[in-house]
């Protein structure tokens, strides 16, 4: 049985430039909701795996992040960039055309 997680209520960046801090904030809220932990307990440099995020939750997170941003993000991004800091930097560095492709 899959648990439905509501996405964080953080405004998506309006410009074509992805905002690393806003993405990190969204990821931190998302992980906190999935794990039912206070947001302050989520260390952005701790790996998703160590925090307790399983593979299906990590894939769902990247999909929800892509939907929130309106861009394509590879489903394996959370494995290639295994914590909030690294993933937010990688997503913020996506070329503008990737954002427009979605």
Secondary structure by P-SEA (a helix, b strand, c coil): cbbbbbcccccccccccccaaaaaaaaaaaaaaaacccccccccccccccccccaaaaaaaaaaaaaaacbbbbcccccccccaaaaaaaaaaccccccccc
